[in-house]
Amino acid sequence: MELMATIRIALRAIARNKLRSCLTSLGIIIGVGAVIAMVALGQGAQHQVQQQIAAMGSNVLFVGSGTMNRGGVRLGWGNTKTLVYDDVAAIRRECPAVSMVAAGTGTSAQIVFGNDNWYTRITGTEPEYLDIRAWPLDEGTNFTQDDVQTAANVAVIGDTVRKNLFPAADPVGQTVRINSLPFRVIGVLSVKGSSVAMGNDQDDVILMPYTTVQKKMNGTQWLAYAMVSAQSKEASFAAQGQIEGVLRDRHRIRQPQDDDFFVRNMADVADLYDQQTTVMTLLLASIASVSLIVGGIGIMNIMLVSVTERTREIGIRMAIGATEDDVQRQFLTEAVVLSVMGGAIGIVSGLALSFLIPRVLGWPVSISTTAILIAVLFSIAVGVFFGYYPARKAARLNPIEALRYE
């Protein structure tokens, strides 16, 4: 029997019980649609995380002052006072895998402009900080190395600060008060969004020379951290080892002493989040694929009922020359056609759901052609797997007994 003829007969048999066929395919429709939508949701989250990590800057390493032990109590990072600017200069000078480095310290303060005020983070750093973070300016200019040397009262503000202090005015050139000191706003940062690691608003910040923060706000000589950019992502691991070696040597740390600093490689963070989101995507897809199994069981159940209902028809087919292979192929084709029809509708449903999720819930999605292909192949496999037993049962019927069946 030709394939097209077999398919036409299968379509006629399915059309005789339209409602039953639709209900049978429903499990496949839901399964395929759910797999496509869940994978799109998982990959959308993965892409968003990677974009947020990329927003931290390219090939970035974070060098932080470490913990300290006081009376048996281990305090968190930032409590040691051993990280100084000479360490930053040594990293810049002695680590060939390092491209740029910027000292960093910080505090928080109330910022006042006219009748408006806003409490925000203040980051003291160097001009290279914006290049390391790949953070352009929307308007104005960055502070210079001369500003760092003279501890100038200049500031570059984030977008959140601009919205709250300058809702209607141009901030560049304006003077704000921080701890009763006047600061001239020289630039506005572009929108960066939320941090992937902490979820905090990266735009709620003011940048200024680290020397200004040290001398006029904190009254300190040490640094809280340094931001480092490696020559490349691959070189970031070499840079990490070089930085650790330089700082251990400068701080006279010997084994088995603990480091009084730490180096965090954003490439490791990116890989960690990538693994987590991949596991989440697989978990979502696995849960959704349960519907495909349920749909396959439904197909097998209906095909068994169909074999029973059409026993006399099977006997007549065999009596006029149909072989066991012809009968088996016929019923297997019907199962596959049911499954493929459900898969096709499921693809449309999954794509529609993928487009609907970001509009209704605001969650990011990324439609995967691989997921669509796998869902289609899986739906065909379900039809073949769960249709084989009913088809084999139909093929093994005794023609004489089948003709006698009422």
N, C-alpha and C positions, 0 to 999 in steps of 0.2 A: 504494500500500500504506500502510495506516495506521501511525502511529508505534508504537503499543502492540503491534500485530501484529508489526511488524519487531523490536521488542525481545524479544517472546516467542520468536520464531524464533531470534534471536541467543542467548538464554539456553539454548534446547534444543541448539543447535549447540555451545555452550561446555560444556554438561553431558555431552555424549557423550564428551568427553576431559577428565575432571575433573583428573587428575594433570597433564596437559600444560598445562591452563589455569592451574592453581595455580602451576606453575613459571614460566609465562610472566608471570604477575602479580607474581612475587616481586621482580623488579627495581623495579617501581613501588612495591610495599609498602615495600621497604627505602629507596627514594629519598624518598618522602613522609615516612615515619617519621623518617628521618635529618634532613631539612630542618627539620621541626617541632622535633625535639629540639635540633639545633644552634643554631637561631635562639633557642629558649628559653634555652639555655645562654649564648649571647652577650648577650642582653638582660638576663638575670639578673646577669651580670657588670657590665653597664653600669649597672643600677640600684644594685648594691652600691657601685660606685665613686662614683656621685652621692650616695648616702646618706653615705658616708664623707667626701666633700668637704663636704657640708652639715653634718656633725658638727664640722667645723673652725670653724663659725660662719657667720652670715649676712652676706653682703656684705663679706667680710673682705679686708683688704689687710695684707701683711706688709712692714714697713719695717725693713731690716736694715743694720747697719754694713757698709761695703763692703770691698773688697780693698785691699791695699797692695803697692807694689813695693819690695823690699829687695834691693839689689845685683843687680838684673836678674831677681830671682825674684818672681813674682806670687803672693802668698799668698791664701788663700781668704777668704770673707766672714767678718766678725766680727773682723778684724785691725786695723781702724782704730779710733781712740779719739775720733772727732769727733762721734759721736751722743750727745747729752747730754739731760738732762731738759728744758732750756730749749727744745730742738727739739720735744719732745713737746708742751710747753705752747703753742708757736707753731702747731703743726698743729691743736691743739684750738681755738685762738683765730682763726686766719686762713684756715682751709679750710672754707667753708660747706657743701661736700658731705659733710663728715665728721660722723658722728653721735657716735661715742665713740672714745677712744684710750687705750691703757694702755701705760705704759713696761714694758720687759722686760729682764731680765738673768738669768744662770743659772750654775749650777755643779753638781757632783755630790759626794755625800758619803755616808758610812756613818751610817745612822740606827740608834740603839740604844734598845730598850725592854725593861727587865728582862734576861732571858737571851737575847732574840732580837735580831737585827740584820739590816739590809737596806741594800744599796747602791742608791741611786736618784738621779734627776735632781731638782734643786731649781730652781724657777722663781720668780724675784723679779719681782713685778708690782704692779698696782694693783687695787682692788676691781672696776673696770669690766671687767677681763679675763674674768670668768665670763659677763658679759652679752654681750660681743663673741663669745666662743666658744659661746654658747648652751649653757652647761654648768651645770646645776642641781646643788644639793647634795642628797645622800641624807639627811644629818642634820647638825645643828649650824648654825653661821653662818659667813659670810665675814668676813675681816678688814676693817677700816674705814680711812677716810682718816686718822683719828687714829693708827691703828697704823702707817701709812706715815710720818706726820710724826715719830713718836717712835721709829721703827725697832724696833717691838715684837717680842718673841720669841714669835710666834704662827704656827701652821701649819695649812693645810688639806691633807689627804692624799688621794691617789687610792686607788681600790679595790684595786689590786694591793699597795700599801703596807699597806693595812689588813689584807688577807688574810695577809700575811707577818709583820706585827708584832703584830697583834691577832686571832689566830685564834678566840679565845673571849671576849675582853673588848670592852667598848664603848670605842672610842678617844677619843670626845669627852670633854674634861676631863683626859685623861691627859697626862703629861709625858714627852717623848722627849729624847734627847741627840743633838745634831748638832755635830760638832767640839768636843765637851766642853761645849757650851752647852745649857742647858735650853730647850726649846720646848714651849709648851702647844698641844695639838691642839684646835682649836675647831670643825672641820667635816670632813666626809667627802664627796668628790665622787661623783656618780653614775657608772656605768660608761660609758666612752666608746668603748672598743675600740681597734683598731689604726689607725694613720695610713695613709691611702691613698698618700701620697707616699713615705714611708720604710719603712712596715711596722712601725714601732716601737710599743710598747705605750703608748698615751696615758695609761693609768691608773697607770702606774709613775712617779709624780711627786708632789712636795710643793710647794704654793704658799705663798708668804709675801711680806711687803712687800719691794719692790725695794730700799728703803733698808737693810733688815736684811741682805740679801745683799751689798750694796755695802760697808757699813761693817763688818760682823762676819764676813764670809766671804771676799770677794774683795779687799777693800781698794782699791776702784776708785771713780771718779767718773763714768765713762762707761756707756753702755747698749749692750747687744748688739743690741737690736731694739725695735720698738714694734708692737703689734697695733692695727689701725685698723678700725672698722666704718663703712661708708659709709651714707648715708641710704637707699639702695636698690641693687639689683644694677646698674641702669642708671646710677646716680650714681657707682658705684665707679670708672668710667673717668675721670669728671671729677675725683673725689677723688684719683686717682692723679696726674693732671697738676698739681693744686693742691699736693699734698704735694711732688712733685719740684721745683716752682717755689719753694716756701717754703724747702726745704732747700738748694737751690743758692744762693739769695740769702743765707741765714744762714751757709753755709760758704764764701761768696765764690768760687764755682766759675764760671769763664767758659769759653766755647768756645775752643779744643777740649779743654779739660781733662776728664779722666774724673771721673765722680761718685765720691765717697767713701762712697756709700750705694747701696742698691737698693730698689725698690718692686715687690713681687710681688702681682699681683691674682689672687685665688682664682677669680674668674670666668673668667679666661684659662685657669687650670689645669683648671677644670671643663670648659670647651669642648675643651681639648686631649685630656683623657681620654675625653670623649664621642666625639670623632672617632676616636680609637684603637679604642675598643670597637665603634664602628659598623663600622669596617673589618674588625675581627676577626669580627664577626657575619656580614658579607657574605662573608668568606673561608670561614667554616665552612659557610654555606649553599651557596656555589658548589661546594665540594668534595662536599657531600652530594648536590647536584643532579645530579652526574655519574651517580649510580645511576639517576636518572630517564631519562637519555639511553640508558644501557645497557638499561633496561627497555623503552624504546620500540623499540630495535633488536630486542629479543627478540620484541616483539609483531609487528613487521613480518615477521620471519623465520617465525614460526608462522603468520601469516596467508597468507604466500606458500605455505607447505606446505599449508595448508588449501585454498587455491584449486586447487592441483594435485590434492589428494585428492578434491575435490568438483567437478571439471571436468564430469563427466557430469550431476551434479545441476544445475549451472548451465545446461547445454544443455537439460535437461528444462524448467527454469523459463522459459527464453527461448522454448522451443517452445510452451508453453501460454499465452504472452502477456506474460511479464515483460519490461520494457524494460531498456535499459542502465542507466538511472537507478535502477530498482528493485534491480538486482543490485549496483550500486555502493553504494547506500544500505545494503543488507543487510550487506555485508562491512565497510563503514565503521562501522556500528552495532555489529557484533561487536567490532571493535577498540576502540571507545570504551567499550563495556560492560566489556571486560576491564580497560581502564585505570582506569575509575571504580571497579570492584570492588576493584582493587588499591589505589587511592587511599583508599577508605573504610577498608580494613583498615590501611593505612599511617597514617591519622589516629589510629586507636585505638592502634596500636603507638607512634606518636610521643608521644601524650599519656601512655601508660603509662610510657614511657622518661623523659619529663620529670618525672613524679612519683617515679620510682625514683632518678634521679641524686642529688637532695639527700639522700635517705635512706641511700644506699649510700656515695656519695663526699663528701657534705657540701657540694657546690657549689651556689650559688644558681641558680635558674632562674626565668624569667618567661615564661609561655606567651602567645604572641601570636596573637590571632584573625586578624590580617592575614596572618601566616605560614601559618596553616591554610587560609585562603581562597586565597592564592597557590598553595599546594601542590596544592589541589584543581583549580584552573583550569589549572595546569601539567600535571597528570596527564591532564585532558581534552584539552588541546592536544597532548600526546604521542600520545594515541590517535588523534586526527584526523590529525596530521602523518604518523605512521608507518603508519597504516592506510590512508591515501589511495592509495598506490601499489599495494598488493595489491588494493584494491577496484577501482581503475581497471583493473588487469590483468584481473580477473574479468569486468568489464563489457564489455571489448573482445574477449572470446572469440567465436569464430565458432560459432554455435549448432550447425551441422551437424558441424563438427570436434569440438565438445564432446560431441555425442551419440555419436560414433564412438569417443570416448576410453575405453580400458580401464584 
